[in-house]
Amino acid sequence: ATNVFNAGDFRELVSGRRRGVWASVLRGGLWIGSLGYAAAMRVRNARYDAGRAEQLAVGAPVVCVGNLTLGGTGKTPM
């Protein structure tokens, strides 16, 4: 299988710098996909908030790095 996009192409697409009909169609598809993901996360979070989802404790400190988009931000070494 051949990758259609490399990381730079993907960044250009999602940032809006890539213009044209196909770029708009792809961004629209990503947006539609994000609606399903957002709905699933709302249901998941509501289950935790209501105490209906099991929370597990681990025996080590956990660092959560959030709100970082795309690659190249140094998340992996963290």
Rosetta constraint file for C-alpha pairs under 8 A:
AtomPair CA 5 CA 9 HARMONIC 5.42 0.50
AtomPair CA 5 CA 10 HARMONIC 5.94 0.50
AtomPair CA 6 CA 10 HARMONIC 6.30 0.50
AtomPair CA 7 CA 11 HARMONIC 6.22 0.50
AtomPair CA 7 CA 71 HARMONIC 7.55 0.50
AtomPair CA 8 CA 12 HARMONIC 6.22 0.50
AtomPair CA 9 CA 13 HARMONIC 6.23 0.50
AtomPair CA 10 CA 14 HARMONIC 6.22 0.50
AtomPair CA 11 CA 15 HARMONIC 5.83 0.50
AtomPair CA 11 CA 70 HARMONIC 7.26 0.50
AtomPair CA 12 CA 16 HARMONIC 6.35 0.50
AtomPair CA 12 CA 17 HARMONIC 5.20 0.50
AtomPair CA 12 CA 18 HARMONIC 5.24 0.50
AtomPair CA 13 CA 17 HARMONIC 6.34 0.50
AtomPair CA 13 CA 18 HARMONIC 5.00 0.50
AtomPair CA 13 CA 19 HARMONIC 7.94 0.50
AtomPair CA 13 CA 23 HARMONIC 6.31 0.50
AtomPair CA 13 CA 27 HARMONIC 7.17 0.50
AtomPair CA 14 CA 18 HARMONIC 7.98 0.50
AtomPair CA 14 CA 27 HARMONIC 6.66 0.50
AtomPair CA 18 CA 23 HARMONIC 6.23 0.50
AtomPair CA 19 CA 23 HARMONIC 5.81 0.50
AtomPair CA 19 CA 24 HARMONIC 7.15 0.50
AtomPair CA 20 CA 24 HARMONIC 6.29 0.50
AtomPair CA 21 CA 25 HARMONIC 6.18 0.50
AtomPair CA 22 CA 26 HARMONIC 6.06 0.50
AtomPair CA 23 CA 27 HARMONIC 6.11 0.50
AtomPair CA 24 CA 28 HARMONIC 6.05 0.50
AtomPair CA 25 CA 29 HARMONIC 6.22 0.50
AtomPair CA 26 CA 30 HARMONIC 6.25 0.50
AtomPair CA 27 CA 31 HARMONIC 6.14 0.50
AtomPair CA 28 CA 32 HARMONIC 6.19 0.50
AtomPair CA 29 CA 33 HARMONIC 6.19 0.50
AtomPair CA 30 CA 34 HARMONIC 6.14 0.50
AtomPair CA 31 CA 35 HARMONIC 6.59 0.50
AtomPair CA 32 CA 36 HARMONIC 7.19 0.50
AtomPair CA 33 CA 37 HARMONIC 6.57 0.50
AtomPair CA 34 CA 38 HARMONIC 5.97 0.50
AtomPair CA 35 CA 39 HARMONIC 6.21 0.50
AtomPair CA 36 CA 40 HARMONIC 6.22 0.50
AtomPair CA 37 CA 41 HARMONIC 6.22 0.50
AtomPair CA 38 CA 42 HARMONIC 6.20 0.50
AtomPair CA 39 CA 43 HARMONIC 6.36 0.50
AtomPair CA 40 CA 44 HARMONIC 6.13 0.50
AtomPair CA 41 CA 45 HARMONIC 5.95 0.50
AtomPair CA 42 CA 46 HARMONIC 6.03 0.50
AtomPair CA 43 CA 47 HARMONIC 6.25 0.50
AtomPair CA 44 CA 48 HARMONIC 6.56 0.50
AtomPair CA 45 CA 49 HARMONIC 6.10 0.50
AtomPair CA 46 CA 50 HARMONIC 6.04 0.50
AtomPair CA 47 CA 51 HARMONIC 6.18 0.50
AtomPair CA 47 CA 52 HARMONIC 5.08 0.50
AtomPair CA 47 CA 53 HARMONIC 5.42 0.50
AtomPair CA 48 CA 52 HARMONIC 5.94 0.50
AtomPair CA 48 CA 53 HARMONIC 4.98 0.50
AtomPair CA 48 CA 54 HARMONIC 7.41 0.50
AtomPair CA 48 CA 55 HARMONIC 7.77 0.50
AtomPair CA 65 CA 75 HARMONIC 7.23 0.50
AtomPair CA 68 CA 73 HARMONIC 7.23 0.50
AtomPair CA 69 CA 73 HARMONIC 7.97 0.50
AtomPair CA 74 CA 78 HARMONIC 7.06 0.50
